[in-house]
Amino acid sequence: MSLETCTILAFCISLLIQVGYPLSIALYFRRRTAAPWQAFLYGTLIFAVFQLFTWLPLRVYLDTLMTARLRDSSDVFLWMLALALSTALVEEAGRLVGFRFLFSRGGLRLNWRNGVMYGLGHGTLETVLLIAGLTFVHLLAYLTLHRGDWALLVQSLGADGNTALGDALYAILDTTWDQPLIVALERVLALPHQVAWSLMVMSSLIARQKRWFFFAMLYHASIALIVPGLVRLVGFGLAEAANVLFALISLWIIIKLRSLLPQAPPVAQLRGKQIAE
């Protein structure tokens, strides 16, 4: 099997994981707890409004604009810190808006089961639509560059006189088989974060303590800063090890908050009510 074939196969596996994993988790959780799809849809809506169509495009623009102006490592660190804090603030504020307004108007209670489903909706849309979408575009570009006339493509795109664009095309052309699988691993590890942050924000409303919101924001910002920072400093190996550790911490938060947050009625009672209706 050629290296190109291995890379294409890795892309396909990565896409299957990115699409199938979050949806499978949501279906499994729904089956075990009878959690309402309404909470899941609220999570997708909040991500679309506060991230996909607003903050993320602005962040990409600002990051592109500022990267060329950063002169030393301290400037890069400060910019990464600013992006991490602002991303965490916008995303957690969006979750808070969803809990406070959508849940109340939709008749959903603030409990552990609904909070988990809400976080799964947020994380699923992020992975399936955004990350898997970018991975699919990367795959198409990889296939085009490998099977087309390289010189003609470079000329038609105007990359022969554009160093940045030329470097980007070469990076796509040189994609290795492990890169798509790393993306899939990162998405597997990211889902517990989304659920943990959602439950922490919900806790701030239930307990009427703002500190839970700030805990969620700081925890989010820490992950957004530390993992990419380790990639720059020491490479993917230690960065992904840190990401695994953070995922375990998030799972611990989810389990711990299950005993602290209000619980939904028993599954048998909920299903009996659904049948009666």
N, C-alpha and C positions, 0 to 999 in steps of 0.2 A: 504494500500500500504506500503510495507516494505521500510526501509531506503535505502537499496541497489537499489531497483527499482526506488526510487525517484532520487538517484544519477545518475543512468543510463539515466533516462529521462532528467535530467538536462544537462548531456553531449550531448545528441541528440539535445536539444534546443540550446545549446551553439554552436554546429557545424553548425546548420542551420543559426543562426544569423551571425556567422563569415564568412560563405560562401555567404549567400544570401544578407546581408546588403550592403557590398561594391559594389557588382555587380549590385544590384538594383539601388544604387545611381548613378553609372556610366551610366547605361541604361537610367535612368530618365534624367540625365543631357544631355546626347547625344540627347535624344528625344526633349528636350526643347530648346537646343542651336545649334543642328547640329554639335557639336564638333567632330573633326576627331578622329577615333580610332587610327590613327597613333600616336597622342600625348600620348594616353593611353598606347600603346605598348612601346613607348620610356620610359615612366615612369617605366614599369615593367622591361625593359632591364637594366636601370640604377640601379634599386634596386638589380637585380640579380648580376650584375658585381661588384658593389661597396659595397654591404652588404652581400648578401646571400652566395656567393662563396669565399669571401675574408675576409672582416673585421669581420663578425659575428663568423666564426669558430676560428679566431685568438683571438677574445675577449673572447670566452668561455674558450679557453685554458689558456689565461693569467689570467682570473678571477679564474679558478680552481687552477692555480699555486700559485697565490698570496694570496688567501683566507687563506690557511694554515699558511702563514707567518705573517698575520696581528695580532698584539698583543693587541691593545687597540682601543677604539672607534675613536680616532683621526686618527689612521692609516686607519681605515675603511672608514672614511669620505674622506680622501685625495685620497684613491684609487677610491672611487665612483666618486669623482670630476674629476679625471684623465680619467676615463672611459666615463663619460658624455661628457666631452670636446672633447675627441678623436672621439667618436661616432658622435657627431654633426659635427665636422670638416670633417670627411670622407663622411658622408651622404650629407651634403650641397655642398661639393666640387663635388660630383658625380652629383648632380642636375645641378650645374653650367656647368659641362662638357656636359651634355645632352642638355641644352639650347644653348650652344655656338656652338657645333659641329653637333649634331643630327638634331636640328631644322633647322639650316642653310642649311645643305645638303639635308634634307627632304623637303625643301620648306615650312616649317611651320613658321608663323609669331609669334612674341612674343606679345601675347595679353592675356587678362584676361581669355577668354574662353579656349584657348589652355593650359594656365598655370594650370587652374583647372583640366582639363582632364589629364594632365601630373602628377599632384599630386595624382589624383584618381588611376592612374595606379600603381604608387609607393606604395600607401597604400593598394591597393587590393592584389597585389602579396604578400606583407608582411603578410597580414591577412590570405588569402586563402591558400597559400602554406606553410608558416612558422608556424604561430600560430595555425591555424586549423589543420595542419599536426601534430604538437606536441600534441594538444588536442586529436586527434584521437589515437595517440600512447598511450597516458595516459589512454584513455578509454579501449583500448585493454589490457594494463597491469592491470588495475583495474579488468576487467572481469576475466583475467587469475588467478590473485591472490585470487579472491573470490571463484572461482569455481574449482580451482585445489587443489592439496595436498600441503598445505603451507609448511610443514616440508620438503617434497621432493623438492619443488621449491627452498627453501632457500639453501638446501644442493647442488643441481645441479648447482646453480649459485655461489656457494662458499661464500655465504653471512653469513654463520654461524660463520666464523672467521673474517669477515670484518665488522667492526662497521658502517662505512660510507654507505656501500651498504645495510646493514641490515636496517639502519635508513631510507634510501631512499625507500626501499620496504615497510616498515611500513607506511611511509607517503602516498604512493600510496594507500595502503590498507585502510587507514583511511580517504581517500578523502570524504569530506562532500558534500551535494547536492548544497550548495551555491558557492563552489569554481569554478566549470565550468561556472556558470552564471556571476561571477565576471570577469572572463577572457573575456566573451562576451561583458560585459559592457565596459571594458577597450578598446576593439577593436572598439566599437562604438565611444568612445570618442577620439580615436587616429586618426581617419580619417580626421577630421577637421585640426588637427595639420599638417598632411602631405600636405594638400592643401595650408594651410597658409604659411608653410616654402617654398613650391615651388614658390608661388607668390612673396614672399619676395626676394628670390634669383633672380627671373626674374626681379624684380624691380631694382636690382643692375646693370643689363645689360642695361635695357631701360634708366634709369636715369644716367648711367655711374657713379654711386656712390657706392664705395665699402662698405660703411657703412650699406647698406641694407643686404649685405651678412653676415656681422658680427652681425647684429641684428638677422637674422635668426639663425645663429649658437648659439648665446647666449640664445635666446629664447628656442631653441631645448635643449641645455645643461641644462637650468634651469628646464625644465620639467623632463628631464632624471635624474636629481639629486634630486629634491624636492619630487616628488611622491614616488620613492622607499625609500628615506630617511624618509618620514613620515610613511611609512609602518613599517620600523624598529623601529621608535621611539614611535608611538602612535597607530599603527594598521591600518587596511584597511579602517575603517570608515572615518576618517579625510583625509586619503590619497586620497580616491575616491572623497570626497567633493572637495579637491583641484584640482583633475583631471577634475571634472565637470567645475570648475571655469576657468581652462586653456582652456577647449574646447570652452567655451563661448567667451573667449578672441580670440581664433583662428577664430571662426565664425565672430567676429567683424572685424578682420583683413581682412578676405576674402571679406566681404561686403564693407569695406572701400576702399580696393584696386580696387574694381570694378569701382569706379568712378575716380580713379587715373591712371589706366593702359589703354593702347589702347584697343579699342573694336573691335570685329569682325563685318563683315557686318551683316545686319538683317537676321534672320533665313529664311524668305521667299525668299530672294535673293539667299542665299546659296543653299536652296533646289531646286530652279529653275535652278541654275547652274548645280547641280548634275543630274537633270533630262535631261537637254540639253546634258550633256556629255554621 
